[in-house]
Amino acid sequence: MLNMAFQNISRRVFRNVLTVTGLAIFVIIFILVSSVILTAQEGIAESLSNLGGEITIWSQDALLPFLGNIPENHTHLVREMAYVRNVSPQITSVSRVDTEDFRLTLGLNPSDIPVFYTYTMVEGTMLNTNESKAVIGYLFADFLKKKVGYNITINGQTLPLVGIYKTDTWLDNVVIVPFGVAQEIFTLTGRASIIIVTITDPAKINLVIDEIRKELQNVSVFKSQDVAARLAPLMNSVTWMSYTLFTIAGIACFFGITNVVTTGVFERTREIGILKALGAKGTDVTKMIMYESAALGTFGGFLGCIVSSFLLLQGLSIPLTSTTAMRMLIFPEIFLYGLVSSIAISILATIYPVWRAVRVRPREVLQFG
């Protein structure tokens, strides 16, 4: 039966090539979209975990902390609370940097930088005054071919570049400017995107959070380490939406393969009748059809995995910015799911064709042809 299944595949090359190609495209889309979702989840979690401080405050209506807009004077209210050690208002804004759109610029007071972030200087010095100057992460500097002493333009305002730093985090693709300069550039006088807080006693963190929520209105307040977890429902919604689309695509593949296999069964009705007349059982015919369909699913799945691997290994990235952003990661389990899905769809698609084939009566076929 296995040998006959492969012979049947070779007899209908063009039709089966189209079937395999359709399955491969389904697997490629499944792997790439799943990789985008998982890479984004890990990237967002890493970015939020590196915000610094123990407590993060941002707008209640903001989708992400980076997109917040809250009064700067909240800083003074928080600073007066018990167990609070450091408070840093920060501006995070997507902007045009030189010729590149959608790049993240971070504005904070120079004195807060060593308190909230760990870095090493690759070249020049870190910001130490509120003058109109800028520093840049080494990855972004390499992309822009910038060195200390060059100028950098942010939303049309030109600043001298005084340092290039390295953090081994998302900050290496960011430009940092003094907080007041960022307010001027982005027309946010008296405003901040987020407020980062450190406390004197970690055991009192919940007490401080409760106090902030009581004193400040329309803000979200969380432990910095829990910020990423708070976004889990949003990411889960995106994931389920994507998998719903995959399910619809899988159903389309299912009916397509069912049509192909059913057509093949109709074309081989006489052949199946002869096999049954020679002693083949219904289970034998079932195996032949299922082997044929499983082979197509395996070929399509492997082809999709190979093409997806090639694309990911070429450095495919998520275009969160106009240039570099987040290189897509490779998740081996996604390839396994894609392969198994391709085979499962192909096998399930044989249910109706098998039912038709098993009902073939040898005498009627041989008598009426």
C-alpha positions as CSV (number, residue, x, y, z in Angstrom):
1,M,0.0,0.0,0.0
2,L,2.8,2.4,0.8
3,N,4.5,1.7,-2.5
4,M,1.2,2.2,-4.4
5,A,0.7,5.5,-2.5
6,F,4.0,6.9,-3.8
7,Q,3.2,5.6,-7.3
8,N,-0.1,7.5,-7.2
9,I,1.7,10.7,-6.2
10,S,4.2,10.4,-9.1
11,R,1.4,9.8,-11.6
12,R,-0.2,13.2,-10.7
13,V,2.9,15.4,-10.3
14,F,1.5,18.8,-11.2
15,R,-1.6,18.5,-9.0
16,N,0.4,17.2,-6.1
17,V,3.1,19.9,-6.5
18,L,0.4,22.5,-6.2
19,T,-1.0,20.8,-3.1
20,V,2.5,20.6,-1.5
21,T,3.1,24.3,-2.4
22,G,-0.1,25.3,-0.7
23,L,0.8,23.4,2.4
24,A,4.3,24.9,2.4
25,I,2.9,28.4,2.1
26,F,0.6,27.7,5.1
27,V,3.5,26.5,7.2
28,I,5.7,29.4,6.2
29,I,3.0,31.9,7.2
30,F,2.4,30.1,10.4
31,I,6.1,30.0,11.4
32,L,6.9,33.6,10.4
33,V,3.8,35.1,12.1
34,S,4.3,33.0,15.2
35,S,7.9,34.0,15.3
36,V,7.0,37.7,15.0
37,I,4.5,37.3,17.9
38,L,6.9,35.5,20.2
39,T,9.9,37.7,19.3
40,A,7.7,40.8,20.0
41,Q,6.6,39.3,23.3
42,E,10.2,38.7,24.4
43,G,11.4,42.0,23.2
44,I,8.7,44.0,25.0
45,A,9.2,42.0,28.1
46,E,13.0,42.6,28.0
47,S,12.5,46.4,27.3
48,L,10.1,46.8,30.1
49,S,12.2,44.8,32.5
50,N,15.1,47.2,31.8
51,L,13.2,50.4,32.6
52,G,15.1,50.7,35.9
53,G,13.8,51.3,39.4
54,E,11.3,49.2,41.4
55,I,8.1,51.1,40.5
56,T,6.9,52.4,37.2
57,I,4.1,55.0,36.8
58,W,2.5,55.9,33.4
59,S,-0.8,57.1,31.9
60,Q,-3.8,54.8,32.7
61,D,-5.0,55.1,29.1
62,A,-1.6,54.4,27.5
63,L,-1.2,51.1,25.6
64,L,2.5,51.0,26.6
65,P,4.5,52.8,29.2
66,F,6.5,54.4,26.4
67,L,3.4,56.1,25.1
68,G,2.3,57.7,28.3
69,N,1.7,61.4,29.0
70,I,1.4,62.5,32.7
71,P,2.0,65.7,34.6
72,E,5.7,66.2,35.6
73,N,4.6,67.6,39.0
74,H,3.6,64.1,40.0
75,T,7.3,63.6,40.5
76,H,7.3,66.1,43.4
77,L,4.3,64.4,45.1
78,V,5.9,61.0,44.9
79,R,9.3,62.2,46.1
80,E,7.6,63.4,49.4
81,M,6.2,59.9,50.2
82,A,7.7,57.6,52.8
83,Y,10.2,55.0,51.8
84,V,10.8,56.7,48.4
85,R,14.5,57.1,47.6
86,N,14.8,58.3,43.9
87,V,12.2,59.6,41.5
88,S,12.9,60.1,37.8
89,P,10.5,61.6,35.3
90,Q,11.4,60.4,31.8
91,I,10.2,61.1,28.2
92,T,10.2,58.3,25.7
93,S,9.1,59.4,22.2
94,V,9.2,57.9,18.8
95,S,10.9,60.6,16.6
96,R,12.8,61.3,13.4
97,V,16.6,61.0,14.1
98,D,18.7,62.3,11.2
99,T,17.1,60.6,8.2
100,E,15.5,57.8,10.1
101,D,11.9,57.8,11.1
102,F,10.3,56.0,14.1
103,R,13.4,55.9,16.3
104,L,13.1,56.0,20.1
105,T,14.5,59.0,22.0
106,L,14.8,58.9,25.8
107,G,14.9,62.1,27.8
108,L,15.8,62.1,31.5
109,N,17.8,64.1,34.0
110,P,21.6,63.4,33.6
111,S,21.9,62.8,37.4
112,D,19.3,60.0,37.1
113,I,21.2,58.1,34.4
114,P,23.7,56.2,36.6
115,V,21.0,55.7,39.3
116,F,18.5,53.9,37.0
117,Y,20.6,52.4,34.2
118,T,23.8,50.4,33.9
119,Y,26.1,51.3,31.0
120,T,29.7,51.5,29.8
121,M,31.0,54.3,27.6
122,V,32.4,53.2,24.2
123,E,33.5,56.7,23.3
124,G,33.2,60.1,24.9
125,T,31.3,60.9,28.1
126,M,27.8,60.4,29.4
127,L,25.5,63.4,29.8
128,N,26.3,65.3,33.0
129,T,24.6,68.6,32.5
130,N,21.2,69.8,31.2
131,E,22.8,71.4,28.1
132,S,21.5,70.6,24.6
133,K,23.7,67.6,24.0
134,A,23.0,63.9,23.2
135,V,24.5,60.5,23.6
136,I,23.6,57.4,21.5
137,G,23.6,53.7,21.9
138,Y,26.5,51.9,20.1
139,L,24.2,49.9,17.8
140,F,22.4,53.0,16.6
141,A,25.7,54.8,16.3
142,D,27.1,52.1,14.1
143,F,24.1,52.2,11.8
144,L,24.2,56.0,11.5
145,K,28.0,56.0,11.2
146,K,28.2,58.5,14.1
147,K,31.1,59.4,16.2
148,V,31.7,61.7,19.2
149,G,31.9,65.2,17.9
150,Y,29.3,64.7,15.1
151,N,25.9,66.3,15.2
152,I,22.6,64.5,15.4
153,T,19.2,65.9,14.5
154,I,16.1,64.9,16.4
155,N,12.8,66.1,15.0
156,G,14.6,69.0,13.3
157,Q,16.7,70.1,16.3
158,T,20.4,69.6,15.9
159,L,22.5,68.5,19.0
160,P,26.2,67.7,19.4
161,L,27.0,64.1,20.1
162,V,29.2,63.8,23.2
163,G,29.1,60.1,23.9
164,I,28.4,56.6,22.7
165,Y,27.4,54.0,25.3
166,K,26.7,50.3,25.6
167,T,24.1,48.5,27.8
168,D,23.5,45.2,26.0
169,T,19.7,46.1,26.1
170,W,17.2,47.8,23.9
171,L,18.8,51.1,25.0
172,D,21.6,50.5,22.5
173,N,19.2,51.5,19.8
174,V,18.2,54.7,21.5
175,V,19.3,58.4,21.6
176,I,19.4,59.9,25.1
177,V,19.0,63.7,25.8
178,P,18.5,65.7,28.9
179,F,14.9,65.7,30.2
180,G,14.3,69.4,29.7
181,V,15.7,69.2,26.1
182,A,13.3,66.4,25.4
183,Q,10.4,68.4,26.7
184,E,11.4,71.2,24.3
185,I,11.9,68.9,21.3
186,F,8.6,67.1,21.7
187,T,6.6,70.1,23.0
188,L,5.9,68.4,26.3
189,T,6.5,71.2,28.7
190,G,5.4,70.2,32.2
191,R,4.8,66.6,31.0
192,A,6.5,63.2,31.2
193,S,6.0,59.8,29.6
194,I,6.8,57.7,32.7
195,I,8.0,58.1,36.2
196,I,10.5,55.6,37.6
197,V,10.8,55.2,41.4
198,T,13.3,53.4,43.7
199,I,12.5,52.8,47.3
200,T,14.6,52.5,50.5
201,D,13.0,49.3,51.7
202,P,11.9,46.6,49.3
203,A,9.5,45.2,51.9
204,K,7.5,48.4,51.7
205,I,7.0,48.4,47.9
206,N,3.3,47.5,48.1
207,L,2.7,50.2,50.7
208,V,4.3,52.8,48.4
209,I,2.3,51.6,45.4
210,D,-0.9,51.9,47.3
211,E,0.0,55.4,48.4
212,I,0.8,56.5,44.9
213,R,-2.5,55.1,43.6
214,K,-4.3,57.0,46.4
215,E,-2.6,60.3,45.7
216,L,-2.4,60.3,41.9
217,Q,-5.4,60.0,39.6
218,N,-5.6,58.4,36.1
219,V,-2.2,56.7,36.4
220,S,-1.1,53.0,36.3
221,V,1.3,52.0,39.0
222,F,3.1,48.7,39.0
223,K,6.2,47.0,40.2
224,S,8.7,47.4,37.3
225,Q,9.3,43.6,37.3
226,D,5.5,43.1,36.8
227,V,5.0,45.6,34.0
228,A,5.5,43.1,31.2
229,A,3.1,40.7,32.9
230,R,0.4,43.4,32.9
231,L,0.6,43.5,29.1
232,A,0.1,39.7,28.8
233,P,-3.7,40.1,28.1
234,L,-2.9,42.4,25.2
235,M,-0.3,40.0,23.7
236,N,-2.6,37.1,24.3
237,S,-5.4,38.8,22.4
238,V,-3.0,39.3,19.5
239,T,-1.9,35.7,19.7
240,W,-5.4,34.3,19.7
241,M,-6.4,36.6,16.8
242,S,-3.4,35.3,14.8
243,Y,-4.2,31.7,15.6
244,T,-7.8,32.3,14.6
245,L,-6.5,33.4,11.2
246,F,-4.3,30.3,11.1
247,T,-7.3,28.1,11.8
248,I,-9.2,29.7,8.9
249,A,-6.3,29.1,6.6
250,G,-6.0,25.6,7.9
251,I,-9.6,24.9,7.1
252,A,-9.1,26.3,3.6
253,C,-6.2,23.9,3.2
254,F,-8.3,21.1,4.6
255,F,-11.0,21.5,2.0
256,G,-8.5,22.0,-0.8
257,I,-6.7,18.8,0.0
258,T,-10.0,17.0,0.5
259,N,-11.0,18.1,-3.1
260,V,-7.7,16.9,-4.5
261,V,-7.8,13.5,-2.8
262,T,-11.5,13.0,-3.6
263,T,-10.8,13.7,-7.3
264,G,-8.0,11.2,-7.2
265,V,-10.3,8.6,-5.7
266,F,-13.0,9.2,-8.4
267,E,-10.3,8.8,-11.1
268,R,-9.1,5.6,-9.5
269,T,-12.5,4.0,-8.8
270,R,-11.9,1.2,-11.3
271,E,-8.4,0.6,-9.9
272,I,-9.7,0.5,-6.3
273,G,-12.4,-1.9,-7.4
274,I,-9.8,-4.2,-9.0
275,L,-7.7,-4.1,-5.8
276,K,-10.7,-5.1,-3.7
277,A,-11.6,-7.8,-6.1
278,L,-8.1,-9.2,-5.7
279,G,-8.5,-9.3,-2.0
280,A,-7.6,-5.9,-0.7
281,K,-9.6,-5.0,2.4
282,G,-11.2,-1.6,3.2
283,T,-8.3,-1.0,5.7
284,D,-5.8,-1.6,2.9
285,V,-7.4,1.0,0.7
286,T,-7.7,3.4,3.7
287,K,-4.0,3.0,4.4
288,M,-3.1,3.7,0.7
289,I,-5.0,6.9,0.6
290,M,-3.8,8.0,4.1
291,Y,-0.2,7.2,3.2
292,E,-0.5,9.3,0.0
293,S,-2.1,12.3,1.9
294,A,0.4,12.1,4.8
295,A,3.3,12.1,2.3
296,L,2.0,15.3,0.7
297,G,1.5,16.8,4.2
298,T,5.1,15.8,5.2
299,F,6.6,17.2,2.0
300,G,4.7,20.4,2.3
301,G,5.6,20.8,6.0
302,F,9.3,20.1,5.5
303,L,9.4,22.5,2.5
304,G,7.7,25.2,4.6
305,C,10.1,24.6,7.5
306,I,13.2,24.8,5.2
307,V,12.1,28.0,3.5
308,S,11.2,29.6,6.9
309,S,14.6,28.6,8.3
310,F,16.3,30.2,5.4
311,L,14.4,33.4,5.8
312,L,15.0,33.6,9.6
313,L,18.7,32.7,9.2
314,Q,19.1,35.6,6.7
315,G,18.4,38.0,9.6
316,L,14.7,38.7,9.0
317,S,13.7,41.5,11.4
318,I,10.4,43.0,12.7
319,P,10.2,46.5,11.1
320,L,9.3,48.3,14.3
321,T,11.4,51.2,12.9
322,S,12.3,52.3,9.4
323,T,15.6,50.5,9.6
324,T,16.8,48.0,12.2
325,A,14.6,47.0,15.0
326,M,14.3,43.6,16.5
327,R,15.8,40.6,14.8
328,M,13.3,37.7,14.7
329,L,14.3,34.8,16.9
330,I,14.1,31.1,16.0
331,F,11.8,29.0,18.1
332,P,12.2,25.3,17.3
333,E,8.8,24.4,18.7
334,I,7.1,26.6,16.1
335,F,8.7,24.5,13.3
336,L,7.5,21.3,15.0
337,Y,3.9,22.7,15.3
338,G,4.0,23.8,11.7
339,L,5.1,20.4,10.5
340,V,2.6,18.5,12.6
341,S,-0.2,20.9,11.5
342,S,0.6,20.2,7.9
343,I,0.5,16.4,8.3
344,A,-2.6,16.5,10.5
345,I,-4.5,18.7,8.0
346,S,-3.5,16.3,5.2
347,I,-4.6,13.2,7.1
348,L,-7.9,14.6,8.3
349,A,-8.6,15.7,4.8
350,T,-8.8,12.0,3.8
351,I,-11.9,11.3,5.9
352,Y,-14.4,11.8,3.1
353,P,-12.3,10.4,0.3
354,V,-11.6,7.2,2.4
355,W,-15.3,6.9,3.0
356,R,-16.0,7.0,-0.7
357,A,-13.2,4.6,-1.5
358,V,-14.3,2.0,1.1
359,R,-17.8,2.1,-0.4
360,V,-16.6,1.1,-3.9
361,R,-18.1,-2.3,-4.9
362,P,-15.8,-4.4,-7.1
363,R,-18.6,-6.1,-9.0
364,E,-20.3,-2.9,-10.0
365,V,-17.1,-1.3,-11.0
366,L,-16.0,-4.2,-13.1
367,Q,-19.5,-4.6,-14.6
368,F,-20.3,-1.0,-15.4
369,G,-16.8,0.4,-15.5
